[in-house]
């Protein structure tokens, strides 16, 4: 295929705040960079001295260098090339434009633009679309499940109270436990479908709330000889839905206990002021951690790291924290443990909540 080279107006490539420009030539079989300029260079952890006069393989990981060399080759053969990539925590769009003289490429000018924010917004939009689908499914099936489930629970209690064969009692207990588990899953569906319906904000003593959660999870932790330790140097009251925040913390403590296999370990819970306007709750463990392959999907609906998980637990936690206009951040290292930080504002922006609704 013949590709027509067009003369490039260099002025159009003057770098902006969100990008940089670069040039390269082909020397033998190697692409050598001859120029680079722009503020994005420092943001990705590079500087002109690392790039100018060098090939891709001299400042990039081999796999990235090999991938980009394919694009460089296409541009050198006369194609205008667009590609996306990431480096130094920045996602970018690169555009390669060959500069030709008498039909022969003499150099290639590249423009790189930071598209990290756009990618984050795109991911958030996809997440909201998924949640919308989940919400529609939830609203549709939850009511259908609840009616027969209520009848089943009622009849199971009647049978348990009137049964004469004591050997049947354990089986009835298992049935009732499993029906309660189904009911909890239905409640999670309903919360995802209509999270704002049951929110009750009120002045809440967060210190007491944490102690209650630790006490509630104590027996389960004791079974594995795990200590849950609370560190709270200040007394903090927040205008929040205490029951929902309690649901988040119990879920996180449950995950931490299940991840901690070795006896004698402890789970740390801390409460602190991070600013005049926000407080932070931290839950940390020394458990098995989260594999990198699963880490980026933690808040997706129906995705679970547990064999019997529904994939709604962390999603529900995030929805609750979002309703409180807070943030939830997870750091994890396989084999070393997981730390989860929840930041909650002291004062919610009521106006923005009304707009969001």
C-alpha positions in Angstrom: 0.0 0.0 0.0 1.3 3.5 -0.9 1.0 6.2 1.7 1.2 9.8 0.8 3.4 12.0 3.0 2.1 15.5 3.8 4.2 18.4 4.8 3.6 19.2 8.5 3.2 22.7 9.9 5.5 22.5 13.0 3.7 25.3 14.7 0.6 23.3 15.2 2.5 21.0 17.5 3.5 23.6 20.1 3.0 21.7 23.4 0.2 22.5 25.8 -0.1 22.0 29.5 -1.6 18.5 29.0 0.9 17.1 26.6 4.3 17.1 24.9 5.8 16.8 21.4 8.7 14.8 20.2 10.6 13.9 17.0 12.5 10.9 15.9 14.5 9.6 12.9 15.5 6.2 11.8 19.2 5.6 12.0 20.0 2.2 10.5 17.4 -0.1 12.0 16.9 2.0 15.1 14.6 4.9 15.9 16.4 7.7 17.6 14.6 10.6 19.3 15.9 14.0 18.3 13.6 16.3 20.2 11.1 16.3 23.1 9.3 19.2 24.8 6.3 19.7 27.0 5.1 19.8 30.6 3.7 16.2 30.6 7.2 14.8 30.3 8.0 15.4 34.0 4.6 14.1 35.0 5.4 10.7 33.5 8.8 10.7 35.2 11.0 11.5 32.2 13.2 14.4 31.1 14.7 15.4 27.8 18.1 14.1 28.8 16.6 10.6 29.1 15.0 10.7 25.7 16.9 12.8 23.2 19.6 10.8 21.3 18.2 7.5 22.6 15.9 4.7 21.3 12.7 3.4 22.9 14.5 0.5 24.5 16.8 2.8 26.4 14.1 4.4 28.6 11.0 2.2 28.3 10.3 -1.3 29.6 11.0 -3.9 26.8 7.3 -4.8 26.3 6.2 -1.2 25.9 9.2 -0.4 23.6 8.4 -3.4 21.3 4.7 -2.3 21.1 5.6 1.3 20.3 8.3 0.4 17.8 5.5 -1.2 15.6 3.7 2.2 15.5 7.0 4.0 14.9 7.7 1.7 11.9 4.2 2.4 10.4 4.7 6.2 10.8 8.2 5.9 9.1 6.5 4.1 6.2 4.3 7.1 5.7 1.2 6.4 7.8 -0.5 8.8 10.2 -0.7 6.7 13.4 -2.8 7.2 16.5 -2.4 4.9 19.5 -3.2 4.9 23.3 -0.9 3.9 26.1 0.0 4.5 29.7 3.3 5.4 31.4 4.1 6.7 34.9 0.5 6.5 36.0 -0.7 8.7 33.0 -2.9 7.4 30.2 -2.2 9.2 26.9 -3.1 9.5 23.3 -0.2 9.7 20.8 -0.4 10.9 17.2 2.5 10.3 14.8 2.8 12.3 11.7 5.6 11.6 9.1 7.4 14.5 7.5 8.4 13.7 4.0 10.7 15.3 1.3 10.5 14.1 -2.3 8.3 11.1 -1.1 10.9 10.0 1.5 10.3 10.2 5.2 12.9 12.4 6.9 11.5 12.5 10.4 8.3 11.9 12.4 6.7 14.4 14.7 4.7 12.9 17.6 2.1 14.6 19.8 1.2 13.1 23.1 -1.9 14.3 25.0 -2.9 13.4 28.6 -6.3 11.6 28.5 -6.2 10.2 32.1 -9.2 12.3 33.2 -11.2 11.3 30.1 -10.5 7.6 30.7 -11.6 7.9 34.4 -14.8 9.6 33.3 -15.3 6.9 30.7 -14.8 4.2 33.3 -17.2 5.9 35.7 -19.8 6.2 32.9 -19.5 2.5 32.2 -19.8 1.7 35.9 -22.9 3.8 36.2 -24.4 2.0 33.1 -23.7 -1.3 34.8 -25.3 -0.1 38.0 -28.3 1.0 36.1 -28.7 -2.4 34.6 -28.2 -4.1 38.0 -30.8 -1.7 39.5 -33.4 -2.6 36.9 -32.7 -6.3 37.4 -32.8 -5.9 41.2 -36.1 -4.0 41.3 -37.6 -6.6 39.0 -36.6 -9.8 40.8 -36.4 -8.7 44.4 -40.2 -8.3 44.8 -40.8 -11.6 43.0 -38.5 -13.4 45.5 -39.6 -11.6 48.7 -43.3 -12.8 48.6 -42.7 -16.5 48.4 -39.6 -16.2 50.7 -41.7 -14.6 53.4 -44.2 -17.4 53.2 -41.5 -20.0 53.4 -39.9 -18.4 56.4 -43.3 -18.3 58.2 -44.2 -21.9 57.5 -40.7 -23.1 58.5 -41.1 -21.4 61.9 -44.5 -23.0 62.4 -43.1 -26.5 61.5 -40.1 -26.0 63.8 -42.4 -25.1 66.8 -44.8 -28.1 66.2 -42.4 -30.8 65.0 -42.2 -33.8 67.3 -39.1 -35.5 65.9 -36.2 -33.6 67.4 -33.9 -35.0 64.7 -35.6 -32.7 62.2 -34.8 -29.5 64.1 -31.2 -29.1 62.8 -32.5 -29.4 59.2 -35.1 -26.8 59.8 -32.5 -24.5 61.3 -30.4 -24.9 58.2 -33.4 -24.1 56.0 -34.1 -20.9 58.0 -30.5 -19.8 57.9 -30.4 -20.3 54.2 -33.6 -18.4 53.7 -32.2 -15.6 55.8 -29.1 -15.5 53.5 -31.4 -15.3 50.5 -33.2 -12.4 52.2 -29.9 -10.6 52.8 -29.0 -10.9 49.1 -32.4 -9.5 48.2 -31.9 -6.6 50.5 -28.5 -5.9 48.8 -30.3 -5.9 45.5 -32.9 -3.5 46.7 -30.2 -1.2 48.1 -28.4 -1.1 44.8 -31.6 -0.5 42.9 -32.8 2.4 45.2 -29.9 3.4 47.5 -31.5 6.7 48.7 -34.8 5.3 49.8 -33.7 4.1 53.2 -31.0 6.6 54.1 -31.5 8.2 57.6 -28.9 10.8 58.4 -28.5 11.7 62.1 -25.8 12.7 64.5 -23.7 9.6 65.2 -20.9 8.9 67.6 -18.4 7.2 65.3 -16.2 5.9 68.2 -19.2 4.0 69.6 -20.2 2.8 66.2 -16.7 1.3 65.7 -16.7 -0.3 69.1 -20.1 -1.9 68.4 -18.9 -3.3 65.0 -15.7 -4.8 66.7 -17.8 -6.3 69.4 -20.2 -7.8 66.9 -17.4 -9.4 64.9 -15.5 -10.4 68.0 -16.8 -14.0 68.3 -16.0 -14.7 64.6 -12.5 -13.3 65.0 -11.9 -15.2 68.2 -12.6 -18.5 66.4 -9.3 -17.8 64.4 -7.5 -16.3 67.4 -7.5 -12.9 65.7 -7.5 -9.7 67.7 -9.3 -6.6 66.4 -7.6 -3.5 67.8 -9.1 0.0 67.7 -7.0 3.1 67.7 -9.0 6.3 68.1 -7.3 9.3 69.8 -10.2 11.7 69.2 -14.0 11.6 69.8 -15.8 12.2 66.5 -19.4 12.7 65.8 -20.7 12.8 62.2 -24.0 13.4 60.5 -24.4 10.1 58.8 -26.6 7.0 58.6 -25.1 4.9 61.4 -26.7 1.7 60.3 -25.3 2.0 56.8 -21.8 2.9 57.9 -22.0 0.0 60.3 -23.0 -2.3 57.4 -19.8 -1.1 55.5 -17.5 -1.7 58.5 -18.9 -5.1 59.3 -18.5 -6.1 55.6 -14.9 -4.9 55.7 -14.1 -6.7 59.0 -15.7 -9.9 57.6 -13.4 -9.7 54.6 -10.4 -9.0 56.8 -11.1 -12.0 59.0 -11.6 -14.3 56.1 -8.4 -13.1 54.5 -6.3 -13.6 57.7 -5.4 -17.3 57.8 -2.7 -17.4 60.4 -3.7 -17.4 64.1 -2.3 -14.7 66.4 -2.6 -12.0 63.8 -4.6 -8.8 64.4 -6.8 -6.5 62.4 -6.3 -2.8 62.9 -9.1 -0.3 62.9 -8.3 3.4 63.3 -10.2 6.7 63.4 -8.6 10.1 62.8 -9.2 13.6 61.6 -7.5 14.2 58.3 -8.6 17.8 58.0 -11.0 20.3 59.5 -13.6 19.0 57.1 -13.0 15.2 56.9 -12.3 12.1 59.0 -10.8 8.8 58.0 -11.6 5.3 59.1 -8.9 2.7 58.3 -9.3 -1.1 58.3 -6.0 -3.0 57.8 -5.1 -6.7 57.9 -2.0 -8.9 57.4 -3.9 -11.4 55.4 -3.5 -13.0 51.9 -4.0 -9.7 50.0 -5.7 -9.3 46.7 -4.1 -10.5 43.4 -3.4 -7.8 40.9 -5.6 -9.6 38.3 -8.6 -9.1 40.6 -7.8 -5.7 42.1 -9.1 -3.5 39.3 -12.5 -5.3 39.3 -13.3 -5.1 43.0 -16.2 -2.7 42.7 -17.8 -4.3 39.7 -21.3 -5.8 40.2 -21.4 -9.6 40.6 -17.6 -9.8 40.7 -16.3 -11.5 43.8 -12.9 -12.8 45.1 -14.8 -15.3 47.2 -15.8 -18.7 46.1 -19.4 -18.3 47.3 -19.6 -14.5 47.1 -22.4 -12.6 45.4 -20.2 -9.8 44.2 -22.4 -7.2 45.8 -20.6 -6.6 49.1 -17.9 -4.1 48.1 -20.2 -2.6 45.5 -22.8 -1.9 48.3 -20.1 -0.4 50.5 -19.0 1.9 47.7 -22.6 3.0 47.1 -23.1 3.8 50.8 -19.9 5.8 50.9 -20.8 7.6 47.7 -24.2 8.5 49.3 -22.2 10.1 52.2 -20.1 12.0 49.7 -17.0 10.2 50.9 -14.4 8.0 49.2 -13.1 4.5 49.7 -9.6 3.5 48.7 -8.0 0.1 48.8 -4.3 -0.8 48.9 -3.3 -4.4 48.8 -0.2 -6.5 48.4 -0.6 -10.3 47.7 0.7 -12.2 50.8 1.2 -9.0 52.8 -2.3 -7.8 53.5 -4.9 -5.1 52.7 -5.6 -1.6 53.9 -8.9 0.1 53.2 -9.3 3.8 53.9 -12.7 5.5 54.1 -12.8 9.3 54.1 -16.1 10.9 55.2 -16.9 14.6 55.1 -18.0 16.3 58.4 -20.6 18.3 56.4 -22.4 16.9 53.4 -23.1 19.2 50.5 -26.9 18.9 50.5 -27.3 21.0 47.3 -25.1 18.6 45.3 -27.1 15.7 46.7 -30.3 17.2 45.5 -28.9 17.8 42.1 -27.6 14.2 42.0 -31.0 12.8 42.8 
